[in-house]
Amino acid sequence: MVISDQPPVCNIPQSAQGLADHFDIPNLPNYISCFLYELENPDLKIELDEVPLEDCPEPSGKVRVFPSAVAIYYVPSDKSGTRGMF
């Protein structure tokens, strides 16, 4: 799934464990596993942290990192106007 029109960052690992080591985030593969579980189970009735890690899929394939993200927030009473705040 690619949701950016920017090219991915080059010269960094493309595996979950490689990225975890590169960015010094030891639990990154576990976080990705939980994220994948949540994607596969959109009607989950319990909290994600209650799901055993063994039930979550292992990250496989390439993981690509993109240099930026955009978040748009809209609030009906927002004084920043109808286009929201970026």
C-alpha positions in Angstrom: 0.0 0.0 0.0 1.6 3.3 -1.1 -0.2 6.5 0.0 2.4 9.1 -0.9 3.3 10.8 -4.1 6.8 11.3 -2.7 9.5 8.7 -3.5 10.6 6.4 -0.5 13.7 7.2 1.4 16.8 5.5 -0.1 19.7 3.8 1.6 17.8 2.4 4.6 16.8 -1.2 5.4 13.6 -2.4 3.9 12.8 -5.1 6.4 10.9 -4.6 9.7 13.9 -5.9 11.8 16.4 -3.9 9.7 14.4 -0.7 10.3 14.1 -1.5 14.0 17.8 -1.8 14.3 18.5 1.3 12.1 16.1 3.6 14.0 16.8 1.9 17.4 13.1 1.0 17.9 13.4 -2.6 19.2 9.6 -3.2 19.2 9.0 -2.0 15.7 8.3 -5.5 14.2 5.8 -6.1 17.0 4.1 -2.7 16.3 3.9 -3.6 12.6 2.4 -7.1 13.5 -0.3 -5.5 15.6 -1.0 -2.9 12.9 -1.4 -5.8 10.3 -3.7 -7.7 12.7 -5.9 -4.6 13.1 -6.1 -4.2 9.3 -7.2 -7.8 8.9 -9.7 -7.5 11.8 -11.5 -4.2 11.4 -14.4 -5.3 13.6 -12.1 -6.1 16.6 -14.2 -6.0 19.8 -11.3 -5.9 22.2 -8.4 -3.6 22.7 -5.5 -4.3 20.4 -3.1 -4.6 23.3 -5.2 -7.6 24.6 -4.5 -9.6 21.4 -1.6 -12.1 21.9 1.3 -11.2 19.7 1.4 -14.8 18.5 -2.0 -14.2 16.9 -0.6 -11.3 14.9 0.9 -11.9 11.4 4.7 -11.6 11.1 5.8 -8.6 9.0 7.2 -9.9 5.7 8.2 -8.2 2.5 9.6 -4.8 2.0 8.8 -1.9 4.4 9.3 1.5 2.8 9.8 4.8 4.6 8.5 8.0 3.1 9.9 11.4 4.0 6.7 13.2 5.1 3.1 12.8 6.1 0.1 15.1 5.9 -2.6 15.3 8.5 -5.8 17.4 8.0 -8.0 18.3 10.9 -11.5 19.7 10.5 -13.5 21.1 13.4 -16.9 22.6 12.8 -16.1 25.6 15.0 -12.5 25.9 13.7 -11.7 29.6 13.1 -9.0 28.6 10.5 -11.8 28.3 7.9 -13.4 25.6 5.8 -10.1 24.2 4.6 -8.9 23.1 8.0 -5.5 23.2 9.5 -2.5 21.4 7.9 
